[in-house]
Amino acid sequence: MEKPSNLLLKVSRRLFTNLDEQEKFIEALMNPQPFSRSILWCQEKPEISRLAVETPTSWQPQFIDRLYLGEKPGQYPLHEKGYFYCLDFSSVFAATTLLAIPQSVPLVFDMCAAPGGKSIFAWKALQPDLLISNEVIGKRLGMLISNLKRCQISPSAVVNRDSSIFAQMFPDTSNLVIVDAPCTGQSLLAKGEKAPGCFHPTAINKSANRQKRIIANSAKIVSPKGYLAYMTCTYSPEENEQVCEWFLERFPQFQPIEITNLAKYQSHLTTMPCYRMFPQDRLGAGAFTILFKNTNEDERKEVDLNIISSLYIYQNLK
């Protein structure tokens, strides 16, 4: 195994005071091991499945199966028919906060949606009257639309605008806004993939500033008594806990929600109820997640469907 970079060592020391935990974290990134894939059942699960399934975790949703290592669900005939969507178990962990929402959620807005996993999870878990999935990067739209089509996610629509546009056009309208924020992608290393410069302070600060802009714009479209889910697939506190602290200072009407099922994953870097998965735990490459509630008691504003439908680049509203 090659020697870890000084930047990786620095991040490991920021994350863990325990030397043993630092070493386990570094080992997980420098010598990546395969993780079990998982599938999200969009349609009714068949009584008999040829896919070998791991024992569920205590917090795992019923519509998720975590597969044995080596299973290739994408080659399974039901995949092509849209019966299920394949995703990392870290993504399942991050999206599980949505299950804590106790009320109906008529409108779900996924701000950074491609390739579509969090959108599909929200659709399955919450059954909204309308799911709107936004993706600002044009070259990522194809995979998002393809996945929503294949999995027959309806009623749904895809839009392609910067978060600031929606903050201006549709304030106080969405019962749930999901921000799976673009980040430095440090957890890619735990999957054996490349993420050049992901531990450099310049990259981390640039990413954190972008995340703050997106979460601030997203907060403006959350309806009174609505929810904002923030999540990343990176480790740096600057992109996770510190973004949330910044957000709460500027949007004090939002309060973080305690997720009882994820209590054992509580971030040790803060007392705020937010949750982390680390690669050395061997469930997934890593994730950070938190759910905020808008405590404002005003009335929700209705979405002007004529205006927003003019932005759709794909729709399935059956």
Salt bridges, closest charged atoms under 4 A:
ASP20 OD2 - LYS24 NZ 3.41
GLU21 OE2 - LYS24 NZ 3.98
ASP65 OD1 - LYS45 NZ 3.35
ASP88 OD1 - ARG37 NH1 2.64
ASP88 OD2 - LYS191 NZ 2.49
GLU135 OE2 - ARG140 NE 3.76
ASP162 OD1 - ARG213 NH2 2.88
ASP172 OD2 - LYS301 NZ 3.57
ASP180 OD2 - LYS118 NZ 2.89
GLU238 OE2 - ARG14 NH1 2.25
GLU241 OE2 - ARG276 NE 2.81
GLU249 OE1 - ARG250 NH1 3.34
GLU302 OE2 - ARG300 NH1 3.45
